[in-house]
Amino acid sequence: MIYARLSTLLKDAGLYKAFTSILNETEDDIRAFAALYWLCSHHHMGQNCPLYAILSQCGYTPGWSERTVPDDSLDFYDRLVAARMEYFDRIQRNQNPIR
């Protein structure tokens, strides 16, 4: 279950649909939350960014030897990155009427 605050942050970051889809298809939530954590860690743009806030809300803490996305979470990570890029593309198209 995704907490209300995390849901809002995921929507603000354009990740809600992709993340809930991942959660619905896996029994291993930790892999999904690991992918979310590392996406936010790699791509946040500072303290005012929703991705930065998600880091503290997602409930995942990497192990001491974990330096990047675990291999078993890479497929979820790639899907979240694609969702984030699609979100930025939609924003850019809406702000720039010339296609």
N, C-alpha and C positions, 0 to 999 in steps of 0.2 A: 504494500500500500504506500502510495506517495503522500507525504504530508502536504497540507494546504500551502504552506509557505514555499516548499520546494516546487509544487505544481505551478504556482504563480511565476517563480523564477524561470522554470523551464519554458513556460509560455513566452515570457519576455525575451528569452534567448532563442526562440524559434525551435526548441528541441522537444516540446511536450509530446507531439504525435509520435515522433521517432522513438523516444524513450519509453513511452507507455506500450508501444508496439513490441519493443524488445522485451519488456517485462512480461507481456502477455504470452510470449512464445517460449520463454525459458523457465525452467524450474530453479535455475541457479542465479538468484538475484545478485549475488556478490560479483559475478562477472559483469553484469550490466552496470552496477554501481562503480566498479573499477574503471570501466570504459568512460563513464560519465565524469568521474573524478579526473582522469588523465586528460580528457578533452578540455575540461575547464582549466586545468593546470597549464596545459600547453597553449591555450588560445585566449585566455582572459586578457583584457586591456586595462587592467588596473582596478582599484577598489570600487569604482562606480559602475563597473561592468557586471551584468547579471551572472556571468560565468564565474566571477570571483566570489560572489555570494553563494553560488551553488556549491563551491568547494567546502564551505563550512556547514552546509545543510544536507549534503548527500549521505552523510553517515559512514563514508568509506575512509579508512586511513591506510595508506600503503605500508607494507612491511618495511623493516629497516633496510633490507637489501634490494627492495624494489625501486628501480630508477625510472621506469617508463611503463607503458601499457603491458600487462602480462599477455603472453602469447595466446592464452585461451580467451582473452577479451578483445583481441584485435578485430574480429569481424564486427562486433558491436561498436567498437571505436570508429571503424571506417564508416559505418552507417550513420553515426552521430555527426561525424565530420561532414558527410555528404548532406545531411539535413541542415547543418549550420550554413554551409555554402549556398544551398538552395534558398534559405531564408535571406541571406545577404543579396542574392540575385533578385529575389522578389522585391526587396526594399529598393534596390537600385532601379529596377524597371518602373516602380511606382513614383519615384522621385524624378526620374528622367523620362519625360514623355516621348523623346526621340528613341525609336527602337532600332 
